Amino acid sequence: MKFFLVALLLMSFGVMANECAELSKCVEYVSKLTGKKYLYDARSVKGGLQTSSNTEIKAENADTLFTYILDLNGYARVPTAEKDTYLIIESRDIRYQPMPTISVDAQNPPKIPQNYDYYMMSFKFKNFTHGQLREASNSLRPFMSRYARTIELKGTGILTIQENAAKLSKAYEMIKSFDRELSKEELKSYNDQEVERKEDRKEEKKEKHHKKLEEKSDKKDEKNKN
């Protein structure tokens, strides 16, 4: 009897560990555990998951783990207008889908689950007149996911970042560190760089103007030859 119970337990555990070996079956399994519904193209949603023998996907962790499983296979889920109903798409198409949006600032951090669902987080800067948005955006990029992106709304002091929730908390702390007044040395460096950028833009404008004049002159010469 004891042997039978142990064997039954091992069989049950083995089933749980292998339910997500195939992605389409994993969707159904997780849906039953969490009560959430999914819409997806069965022809394109392919993949699966290999796990260690002690991995168990159960009701308590299924929702979070499922977002990681989707990400590992190049997919993401986005909520629909229907409650607890999600659309599964390829991660590369995430920018074309409406995502949950959150607004934060230095005093109000994001309150989101630590999973791989994507959000649009808008950080409102208090200090932004000396290139703080640009510096924050440039510093974020090396640490962002493949399909994440930043949007600088110049003049408004708002930096928007599209990223998965697991990385947004760290991104928030990095952005927050740039929302400050610059030191005298930093301000001088910023002003010097601005002067250089203005000079570069002037030179670029002159080059474009000269190029147009040359093209116009070449066309005139060609016309006179004919």
Secondary structure, 3 states (H helix, E strand, C coil): CHHHHHHHHHHHHHHHHHCCCCHHHHHHHHHHHHCCEEECCCCCCCCCCCCCCCCCCCCCCHHHHHHHHHHHCCEEEEECCCCCEEEEEEHHHHHHCCCCEEEEECCECCCCCCCCCEEEEEEECCCCCCCHHHHHHHHHHHHCCCCCEEEEECCCCEEEEEEEHHHHHHHHHHHHHHCCCCCHHHHHHHHHHHHHHHHHHHHHHHHHHHHHHHHHHHHHHHHHHC
